[in-house]
Amino acid sequence: MSDNKEKQNMSRDLPTVIADAIRADIASGKLAADQRLPSESELAETHGVSRATVREALKRLAAQSLIRTRRGAAGGAFVHRQSFEEACADMASKATLLIGLNEIDIATACEARFALERGCMRLAAKHRGPEHLDIMRREIARQKDPELSDEAFCASDVAFHRALVDAAGNPVLSWQLAAAVEGIEPLMNMITYRQRDRDAVIGLHEAIADALEARVGSKLEILIDYLRDQTLRTAHAAQGHRLAAPPETPHRRD
């Protein structure tokens, strides 16, 4: 019976259909974290497909970190309890790829990035802990190193703002902002780092850290707005510089 049903659905990507059904059960709570999934035989019978099709569907779910497999007598496929740290890394990676492939302009990326971060500032002022300030002060010290490369400065900038966002004490917000802080900001940094004044950035970072330490959320919002405007000006200058630059002359081959 399963072979006939599978033949009737040859026009559909059956592993995807099954993976989507299992994903929906996980999202709805029908399958809870750490719960064992039905066996391959049971899933094949339920969906009317072969075990090979089920196995391919499970591979796709495992690649998305939705399930994990374990061998042995007590083995099988289990719903993976994904951490917020894992989700943040995935969100940042997808944001970088999505923005790059769709050629999002710098103004759009900047608007989104700072609007999201600004929304966290009052919570950050309320909930920040000494560990967040320690990270931010440490990154400021790194940024003052005259030997620090442009790429390392950009990475430090990301770490600084990630700590600022995490200070809000809300893992859901941190996860949502991972795309902005770790996905969008590195792209903005690499566009603007040749044009910006490091001392100005460091001074603004110090003001942000001071306002966070003093728990003044309204001042943090003002500083984030200033940083947004400064970043946009720098980005426009960088883009103008690239447009004004003469085209490269192709190397002549003998």
SEZA-348750 format. One line per field, with one value per residue (C-alpha): residue in three letters; x, y, z; residue number from 1. Coordinates in nm, 3 decimals, always signed. Example, Ala and Ser with C-alpha at 12.3 -4.5 7.8 and 13.67 -1.06 7.14 Angstrom:
2
type	c(ALA:SER)
east	c(+1.230:+1.367)
north	c(-0.450:-0.106)
up	c(+0.780:+0.714)
seq	c(1:2)
//
This chain:
254
type	c(MET:SER:ASP:ASN:LYS:GLU:LYS:GLN:ASN:MET:SER:ARG:ASP:LEU:PRO:THR:VAL:ILE:ALA:ASP:ALA:ILE:ARG:ALA:ASP:ILE:ALA:SER:GLY:LYS:LEU:ALA:ALA:ASP:GLN:ARG:LEU:PRO:SER:GLU:SER:GLU:LEU:ALA:GLU:THR:HIS:GLY:VAL:SER:ARG:ALA:THR:VAL:ARG:GLU:ALA:LEU:LYS:ARG:LEU:ALA:ALA:GLN:SER:LEU:ILE:ARG:THR:ARG:ARG:GLY:ALA:ALA:GLY:GLY:ALA:PHE:VAL:HIS:ARG:GLN:SER:PHE:GLU:GLU:ALA:CYS:ALA:ASP:MET:ALA:SER:LYS:ALA:THR:LEU:LEU:ILE:GLY:LEU:ASN:GLU:ILE:ASP:ILE:ALA:THR:ALA:CYS:GLU:ALA:ARG:PHE:ALA:LEU:GLU:ARG:GLY:CYS:MET:ARG:LEU:ALA:ALA:LYS:HIS:ARG:GLY:PRO:GLU:HIS:LEU:ASP:ILE:MET:ARG:ARG:GLU:ILE:ALA:ARG:GLN:LYS:ASP:PRO:GLU:LEU:SER:ASP:GLU:ALA:PHE:CYS:ALA:SER:ASP:VAL:ALA:PHE:HIS:ARG:ALA:LEU:VAL:ASP:ALA:ALA:GLY:ASN:PRO:VAL:LEU:SER:TRP:GLN:LEU:ALA:ALA:ALA:VAL:GLU:GLY:ILE:GLU:PRO:LEU:MET:ASN:MET:ILE:THR:TYR:ARG:GLN:ARG:ASP:ARG:ASP:ALA:VAL:ILE:GLY:LEU:HIS:GLU:ALA:ILE:ALA:ASP:ALA:LEU:GLU:ALA:ARG:VAL:GLY:SER:LYS:LEU:GLU:ILE:LEU:ILE:ASP:TYR:LEU:ARG:ASP:GLN:THR:LEU:ARG:THR:ALA:HIS:ALA:ALA:GLN:GLY:HIS:ARG:LEU:ALA:ALA:PRO:PRO:GLU:THR:PRO:HIS:ARG:ARG:ASP)
east	c(+0.000:+0.280:+0.444:+0.120:+0.075:+0.432:+0.393:+0.081:+0.283:+0.594:+0.539:+0.593:+0.918:+0.810:+1.104:+1.023:+0.653:+0.734:+0.999:+0.748:+0.490:+0.734:+0.853:+0.491:+0.445:+0.756:+0.644:+0.296:+0.430:+0.286:+0.645:+0.820:+1.190:+1.393:+1.096:+1.167:+1.012:+0.823:+1.046:+1.125:+0.883:+0.605:+0.664:+0.670:+0.337:+0.181:+0.281:+0.245:+0.602:+0.916:+1.164:+1.424:+1.200:+1.155:+1.530:+1.593:+1.335:+1.506:+1.843:+1.703:+1.560:+1.893:+2.074:+1.845:+1.923:+1.559:+1.631:+1.930:+1.992:+2.132:+2.242:+2.197:+1.910:+1.783:+1.859:+1.644:+1.558:+1.481:+1.358:+1.661:+1.639:+1.801:+1.965:+1.923:+2.298:+2.257:+1.953:+2.140:+2.427:+2.182:+1.989:+2.306:+2.430:+2.099:+2.075:+2.422:+2.340:+1.993:+2.114:+2.410:+2.210:+1.931:+2.164:+1.992:+2.112:+2.307:+2.033:+1.772:+2.008:+2.111:+1.750:+1.656:+1.966:+1.942:+1.562:+1.583:+1.871:+1.714:+1.410:+1.625:+1.794:+1.554:+1.547:+1.927:+1.953:+1.719:+1.861:+2.230:+2.475:+2.844:+2.932:+2.784:+2.978:+3.295:+3.264:+3.195:+3.484:+3.715:+3.618:+3.673:+4.024:+4.085:+3.963:+4.217:+4.505:+4.665:+4.789:+4.437:+4.346:+4.036:+3.878:+3.953:+3.811:+3.489:+3.470:+3.521:+3.245:+3.006:+3.103:+3.045:+2.693:+2.608:+2.686:+2.471:+2.177:+2.228:+2.216:+1.839:+1.824:+1.572:+1.691:+1.406:+1.516:+1.879:+1.781:+1.579:+1.855:+2.126:+2.037:+2.083:+2.390:+2.582:+2.433:+2.382:+2.647:+2.952:+2.840:+2.795:+3.130:+3.318:+3.163:+3.242:+3.557:+3.798:+3.613:+3.527:+3.724:+3.813:+3.848:+3.493:+3.359:+3.550:+3.428:+3.070:+3.121:+3.252:+2.948:+2.717:+2.895:+2.875:+2.501:+2.442:+2.634:+2.429:+2.108:+1.990:+1.783:+1.675:+2.038:+2.115:+1.836:+1.982:+2.329:+2.196:+2.020:+2.346:+2.534:+2.275:+2.316:+2.694:+2.696:+2.472:+2.693:+3.001:+2.836:+2.729:+3.082:+3.224:+2.985:+3.066:+3.436:+3.392:+3.187:+3.449:+3.738:+3.867:+3.799:+4.079:+4.281:+4.287:+4.632:+4.771:+4.871:+5.156)
north	c(+0.000:+0.238:+0.182:+0.272:+0.587:+0.689:+0.641:+0.858:+1.140:+1.123:+1.487:+1.590:+1.600:+1.339:+1.377:+1.748:+1.677:+1.438:+1.667:+1.955:+1.741:+1.643:+2.004:+2.114:+1.857:+1.993:+2.355:+2.279:+2.090:+1.759:+1.637:+1.783:+1.857:+1.538:+1.320:+1.017:+1.016:+0.713:+0.454:+0.470:+0.182:+0.359:+0.686:+0.503:+0.338:+0.663:+0.859:+0.574:+0.591:+0.379:+0.375:+0.525:+0.827:+0.862:+0.830:+1.115:+1.332:+1.267:+1.359:+1.696:+1.759:+1.667:+1.908:+2.182:+2.084:+1.997:+1.637:+1.433:+1.063:+0.807:+0.453:+0.141:-0.035:+0.293:+0.483:+0.646:+1.000:+1.259:+1.617:+1.835:+2.091:+2.381:+2.645:+3.017:+3.034:+2.788:+2.976:+3.308:+3.169:+3.029:+3.356:+3.561:+3.329:+3.337:+3.715:+3.765:+3.535:+3.680:+4.039:+3.959:+3.761:+4.018:+4.318:+4.509:+4.868:+5.010:+5.254:+4.978:+4.754:+5.042:+5.144:+4.790:+4.727:+5.040:+5.038:+4.689:+4.771:+5.096:+4.903:+4.713:+5.007:+5.069:+4.699:+4.689:+4.981:+4.803:+4.451:+4.490:+4.301:+4.352:+4.084:+4.291:+4.599:+4.392:+4.268:+4.614:+4.776:+4.497:+4.552:+4.927:+4.854:+4.630:+4.900:+5.147:+4.924:+5.109:+4.775:+4.630:+4.545:+4.686:+4.340:+4.283:+4.626:+4.532:+4.204:+4.389:+4.633:+4.341:+4.187:+4.524:+4.560:+4.196:+4.249:+4.564:+4.371:+4.076:+4.321:+4.343:+4.002:+3.865:+3.565:+3.604:+3.960:+3.850:+3.583:+3.823:+4.082:+3.831:+3.891:+4.265:+4.273:+3.973:+3.950:+4.308:+4.498:+4.311:+4.396:+4.761:+4.764:+4.626:+4.896:+5.181:+5.088:+5.259:+5.589:+5.609:+5.770:+5.505:+5.762:+5.884:+5.528:+5.452:+5.774:+5.683:+5.331:+5.476:+5.704:+5.405:+5.197:+5.488:+5.536:+5.164:+5.157:+5.453:+5.277:+5.577:+5.418:+5.748:+5.850:+5.511:+5.568:+5.907:+5.758:+5.479:+5.740:+5.933:+5.618:+5.543:+5.888:+5.869:+5.527:+5.646:+5.949:+5.730:+5.475:+5.745:+5.885:+5.537:+5.476:+5.816:+5.740:+5.413:+5.582:+5.856:+5.612:+5.551:+5.206:+4.955:+4.905:+4.541:+4.386:+4.336:+3.985:+3.930)
up	c(+0.000:+0.085:-0.258:-0.438:-0.231:-0.292:-0.669:-0.667:-0.512:-0.731:-0.831:-0.468:-0.276:-0.022:+0.219:+0.240:+0.300:+0.584:+0.731:+0.727:+0.905:+1.179:+1.207:+1.253:+1.531:+1.704:+1.666:+1.800:+2.100:+1.988:+1.994:+2.299:+2.350:+2.407:+2.312:+2.099:+1.752:+1.622:+1.455:+1.084:+1.027:+1.216:+1.031:+0.698:+0.778:+0.900:+0.590:+0.342:+0.213:+0.219:+0.505:+0.269:+0.221:+0.596:+0.649:+0.404:+0.583:+0.918:+0.769:+0.664:+1.010:+1.168:+0.934:+1.064:+1.426:+1.489:+1.581:+1.701:+1.659:+1.900:+1.831:+2.039:+2.209:+2.355:+2.034:+1.773:+1.669:+1.938:+1.931:+1.979:+2.259:+2.076:+2.293:+2.237:+2.166:+1.879:+1.752:+1.763:+1.556:+1.302:+1.286:+1.232:+0.960:+0.774:+0.803:+0.656:+0.365:+0.307:+0.306:+0.085:-0.173:-0.191:-0.202:+0.079:+0.074:+0.367:+0.469:+0.499:+0.697:+0.922:+0.989:+1.093:+1.299:+1.514:+1.546:+1.696:+1.927:+2.043:+2.159:+2.409:+2.576:+2.866:+2.948:+2.925:+3.169:+3.408:+3.393:+3.307:+3.521:+3.593:+3.338:+3.054:+3.158:+3.193:+2.835:+2.699:+2.890:+2.777:+2.413:+2.448:+2.577:+2.274:+2.038:+2.179:+2.066:+1.770:+1.633:+1.611:+1.251:+1.085:+1.078:+1.447:+1.531:+1.351:+1.542:+1.869:+1.773:+1.722:+2.059:+2.230:+2.091:+2.151:+2.522:+2.519:+2.374:+2.611:+2.902:+2.844:+3.011:+2.761:+2.556:+2.307:+2.230:+2.209:+1.961:+1.746:+1.755:+1.663:+1.299:+1.342:+1.563:+1.430:+1.084:+0.967:+1.162:+1.028:+0.675:+0.768:+0.942:+0.644:+0.424:+0.661:+0.854:+0.612:+0.647:+1.015:+1.292:+1.551:+1.827:+1.764:+1.778:+2.097:+2.258:+2.176:+2.312:+2.637:+2.664:+2.604:+2.869:+3.118:+3.053:+3.093:+3.419:+3.543:+3.427:+3.221:+2.944:+2.788:+2.734:+2.580:+2.327:+2.236:+2.195:+1.972:+1.757:+1.731:+1.638:+1.368:+1.215:+1.237:+1.070:+0.787:+0.723:+0.718:+0.489:+0.244:+0.245:+0.183:-0.105:-0.254:-0.225:-0.414:-0.688:-0.727:-0.749:-1.103:-1.245:-1.227:-1.542:-1.651:-1.644:-1.989:-2.083:-2.319)
seq	c(1:2:3:4:5:6:7:8:9:10:11:12:13:14:15:16:17:18:19:20:21:22:23:24:25:26:27:28:29:30:31:32:33:34:35:36:37:38:39:40:41:42:43:44:45:46:47:48:49:50:51:52:53:54:55:56:57:58:59:60:61:62:63:64:65:66:67:68:69:70:71:72:73:74:75:76:77:78:79:80:81:82:83:84:85:86:87:88:89:90:91:92:93:94:95:96:97:98:99:100:101:102:103:104:105:106:107:108:109:110:111:112:113:114:115:116:117:118:119:120:121:122:123:124:125:126:127:128:129:130:131:132:133:134:135:136:137:138:139:140:141:142:143:144:145:146:147:148:149:150:151:152:153:154:155:156:157:158:159:160:161:162:163:164:165:166:167:168:169:170:171:172:173:174:175:176:177:178:179:180:181:182:183:184:185:186:187:188:189:190:191:192:193:194:195:196:197:198:199:200:201:202:203:204:205:206:207:208:209:210:211:212:213:214:215:216:217:218:219:220:221:222:223:224:225:226:227:228:229:230:231:232:233:234:235:236:237:238:239:240:241:242:243:244:245:246:247:248:249:250:251:252:253:254)
//
